[in-house]
Amino acid sequence: MKAVLAYVMVAMCWLSPVSWADDYQTVEWPDLMPAEDLEALLNRPEWIDEVPEGGEADQMPPAGDGIAGLPEDDPYSRALRSATTVPEFDQKNIRIPGFVVPLVFDDQQRIIEFLLVPFFGACIHLPPPPPNQVIYAKFEEGIILDALYDPFWVSGHLTIELVETDLSQAAYQMRVDEMGLYAE
């Protein structure tokens, strides 16, 4: 009887509708930046919208530099370079959508270290996002990408730690447990 009960309990756990993803808090990119940084980015100076596209003032400065015409201590300029994090996410298991910027490959050409960023082209075709919008990720299992423009759901253990790479700074680091193509 005890053996039957044990089998039933194991089967109930195995057939349980609770998914692996339930162990992770789903997070959106704005959640990873302090409210004052988000507010500054949402309220950029009006004159920026009037800069002629392709003109000299439209050129992006090197990563980490401010915007020409804005003082370094301007809230918008500061938010573009901010590494200020949200302490509540330190040592948390999260699930977040994003794009992969490969950094390190294993001998089978799987990506095992990468930057996770909120939009396609960040750090490659476009300047990097603020450090608090970049996650340095390590995925022991590795992944082979079919295309860089594919977004992914990435689940893992997030920590607050500033990491410097050749492409960008990241204010967060993640030990990746699972990745899959993004689907709503």
N, C-alpha and C positions, 0 to 999 in steps of 0.2 A: 504494500500500500504506500509506504514511504517513497519507494522508487517511482511509482506512478505519479505521486504528487510532485516529486522533484522534476520529472519530465514535463508535466503540465506547466509548472512554474517557468522552466526554461523556455518552453514553447511560447508562453504568454509574453515573456520578455522579448523573444526573438521576433514575434509577430506584432509587437506593439507598434502603433502608428506614430509614436514619438520618433522623430528623425534625428540624425546626427547633427543637423544644422540647429536644432533647438538648444544645443550647448553653447551657441555663439550669439552674441548680441549684434544685430544688424545695425550698421553704422553708415551714415552718409558723410561725404567729405567735409561739409561745413561743420559737422559735429566735432571735428578734430582741431578746430581753431577757436581761440577765445572770442567771445561775443564782440569785443571792441575791434578785433581784426576784421571780422566778418562785416561789421557795420561800416568800417572804413572802406573796404573793398566794394561794398554795395553803393557807397556814396562818393564815388571818385569825383575829382574836380571836373566841372563842366567843360572847361577849355580842352580837355583831352579828347572829347568827342568831336571837336572842331578842327583837329589837326589834319591837314591834307594827307590822304593816304599815299604812301610812297615817298613823301617829302622827307627832308632832313630831320624834322622833329618827330617823324614817325618811326625812325630807326630805333631798335631796341638796344639799350645799353648792355654791357656785359653783365653776366649773372652776378648778383650781389650789389650792383651799383643802383643808385636811385634813378628816378626819371628826371631828365633835363627839365629845368624850370620849376621843380618842386624841391623845397628844402628837405634835407635829410630827416628832419624831425617831424615832417608832415605825416599825419596819421595814415594817409593812403600809401605814401612812400614806405613808411615803416611796416605796414601790413604786407607789402609786396616782398619784404625780406624777412618776415617774422619767423622765428624758430620757437615762439612761445607755444606751449602745448596745453592740453586740457588734462590735468592730473587724474581725473576720474577714469581715464582710459589706460593708465599705467597698470600693467600686470592683468589685463583683461583679455578674454577670448572674444574676438570680434569676427564679423563677416562683413566685407566691404567690396563694392564693385570698383574696378579700375582697369588701367592699361599697364602692360608690362614693358619696361625698358630693360632689356637684358644687360647684365654686367659680367657674370661668370658662367662658363659652360663646363660640364664634366666631360670625360673622355668619350661619351656617347652622344655628345652635342646637345645634351639636355640643359636647359637653363636652371641653375641651382641658386643663383643670387641675382636679384633684380630690384629695380625701383618700381614701386607701384604708384601710379599717378592718376589724377582724376580725369584727364582728357588725353585724347590721342595726339601724339606729336610732341608732348611735353618732354623737354630735355634733349630731343632729337632735332625736330624742325623748328621748335619754338623755345623761348627761354624757359627755364624750369619754374615751376610754381614755387610759392614760399615754402621753406623747409617744413612748416607745419602742415603742408599738403602733400608731403612725399613720405612714403614708407619704404625703408630699406628691408627687403625680404630675403629670407633664406629658406629654400625648399629642398630638403634632403633628397626627396624622391625625384625632383626635377621635372621639367615639362618641355616638350618640343612644341614650338609655336608654328602654326600654319601661316599666320599673318600677324604682323604687329598691330594692325588696326582692330583686332578682335578684343572686345572687353571680356573680363573675367570676374567671377565671384571668387574672392580669396578669403579663406577662413584660417585663423591661427591665433597665436598668443602674442599680443601687442605689448611692447614696453616703450618707455620714453627714454631715448638715448640718441644724442646727436651723432650722426655718421656723415663723414665727408667722402664723396666719391669724385671721380673726374668730371662727372656730368652735373652733379647737384649735391646739396646738403639734404639730409633727411632728418627730421626731428623725432621720428618714430622708427622702431625696428619691429619686425614680426618674424616669428618662427612659424612658417606656413605648415598647416596640417592637411589642407585640401584646397584644390583649385578646380574650377569648372567654367565652361563658357557661360557668359552672362545671359540670363533670360529673366524677364520680369515675372 
